Amino acid sequence: MQNQYSSRIITTSIGAMIAIVHENAIISFDFIEDIKTYQTTNASHPLLLKLEEEIIEYFKGERKEFTLPLSASGTEFQKGVWNTLLSIPYGATISYTQEAEIFGNPKAIRAVASANGKNPISILIPCHRVISSDGSIGGYTGGVWRKEFLLSLERAK
């Protein structure tokens, strides 16, 4: 399995997603609009099956934390921002300003927001938990309606 990419399409309550594993860690989990344009490889990789199991539990409201190894590719700055996202508890939200403060660079609000938008592992690295300082929903690469769904799902539990 080493040095091979494995991928699987996972159907969720908010659309199809493609999961990619490399060297026994999830490197990408993102929304896709047209399943037909994606070809999966080694879709029965144990980590992909575990991800599917955990994401189904999440959408049923039965799982609040994921146990999967993640390996997001990005700059050191981006990785630091994504690590900050992992500290936001299930059901909670913080503002981009608060995220920049927690990250340790309070003046980097726009850069932090930009790094959120480049997060390659949706839901598991919970950038959907970051909202605007005025309480509005803010943006979401997967679509604002998906962000609203995820926040409502987490608030309901």
C-alpha positions in Angstrom: 0.0 0.0 0.0 2.9 2.4 0.6 3.3 5.2 -1.9 -0.1 4.5 -3.5 -3.2 6.7 -3.5 -6.5 5.2 -2.8 -9.8 7.0 -3.3 -13.5 6.4 -2.6 -16.7 8.4 -3.2 -18.7 8.7 -0.1 -22.3 9.8 -0.2 -23.3 12.2 2.6 -26.5 14.1 3.6 -25.0 17.2 1.8 -23.7 15.5 -1.3 -21.1 13.3 -2.7 -17.5 13.6 -1.4 -14.2 12.2 -2.6 -11.8 10.8 0.0 -8.2 10.2 -0.8 -5.7 8.3 1.3 -1.9 8.2 0.8 0.6 6.4 3.0 -2.1 5.4 5.5 -3.4 8.9 6.2 -6.3 10.9 4.8 -4.9 13.7 2.6 -8.2 15.0 1.1 -11.9 14.8 1.7 -13.9 17.2 -0.5 -17.2 17.8 -2.1 -17.8 16.9 -5.7 -20.6 17.9 -7.9 -20.4 15.3 -10.7 -19.5 11.8 -9.5 -19.1 10.6 -13.1 -16.0 12.7 -13.6 -14.2 10.8 -10.8 -12.5 7.4 -10.9 -11.8 5.7 -7.7 -8.7 3.6 -6.9 -8.5 0.8 -4.3 -11.9 2.1 -2.9 -11.9 -0.7 -0.3 -8.8 0.6 1.5 -9.5 0.1 5.2 -8.9 3.7 6.1 -11.5 4.8 3.4 -14.0 2.3 4.8 -13.3 3.6 8.4 -13.8 7.2 7.1 -17.1 6.2 5.5 -18.3 4.6 8.8 -17.3 7.6 10.9 -18.8 10.1 8.5 -22.1 8.2 8.5 -22.1 8.2 12.3 -21.3 12.0 12.3 -24.3 12.7 10.0 -26.5 10.6 12.3 -25.4 12.7 15.2 -23.7 9.7 16.8 -20.1 10.9 16.4 -18.5 14.1 17.6 -14.8 13.3 17.0 -13.0 11.6 14.2 -10.2 9.1 15.0 -8.6 9.0 11.6 -5.0 9.9 10.7 -4.9 13.1 8.7 -2.0 14.5 6.6 -3.1 17.7 4.9 -0.6 19.1 2.4 0.1 22.9 2.7 2.4 25.6 3.8 3.6 25.6 7.5 1.2 28.6 8.0 -1.7 26.7 6.5 -1.0 23.6 8.6 -0.8 25.7 11.7 -4.2 27.2 10.9 -5.7 23.8 10.2 -4.3 22.5 13.5 -6.1 25.5 15.2 -9.3 24.4 13.6 -9.0 21.0 15.2 -9.2 22.6 18.6 -12.7 24.0 18.0 -15.1 21.7 19.9 -18.1 20.0 18.2 -21.1 22.3 18.2 -19.1 25.4 19.0 -18.2 28.3 16.7 -15.6 30.9 16.8 -15.0 34.0 14.7 -12.1 34.4 12.2 -10.7 37.1 14.6 -10.8 34.6 17.5 -9.2 31.9 15.3 -6.3 34.3 14.4 -5.9 35.0 18.1 -5.9 31.3 19.1 -3.4 30.7 16.2 -1.2 33.3 17.8 -1.2 35.9 15.1 -4.2 38.3 15.8 -3.4 40.5 12.9 -3.5 37.7 10.3 -7.3 37.5 10.1 -7.5 37.5 6.3 -4.6 35.1 5.9 -6.2 32.7 8.4 -9.5 33.0 6.6 -7.7 32.3 3.3 -6.0 29.2 4.8 -9.4 28.0 6.0 -10.6 28.2 2.4 -7.7 26.0 1.3 -8.5 23.3 3.8 -8.2 20.0 1.9 -10.0 17.8 4.5 -13.5 19.1 4.9 -15.6 18.3 8.0 -12.8 16.4 9.7 -10.8 19.6 9.9 -13.8 21.7 10.9 -13.4 25.0 9.1 -17.2 25.1 9.0 -17.1 26.1 12.7 -15.6 29.5 11.9 -18.1 32.4 11.4 -17.9 36.1 10.9 -17.4 38.4 13.9 -20.9 39.9 13.4 -22.4 36.4 13.8 -23.1 35.9 10.1 -22.2 32.6 8.6 -19.3 33.7 6.5 -18.1 31.8 3.4 -17.5 28.1 2.9 -15.8 26.5 -0.1 -18.4 23.7 -0.2 -21.2 26.3 -0.3 -22.8 28.3 2.5 -25.8 26.0 2.5 -23.5 23.1 3.5 -21.9 25.1 6.2 -25.4 26.0 7.6 -26.4 22.3 7.5 -23.2 21.2 9.4 -23.6 23.9 12.0 -27.3 23.0 12.5 -26.4 19.3 12.7 -23.9 20.0 15.4 -26.1 22.4 17.4 -28.9 19.9 17.4 -26.9 17.4 19.4 
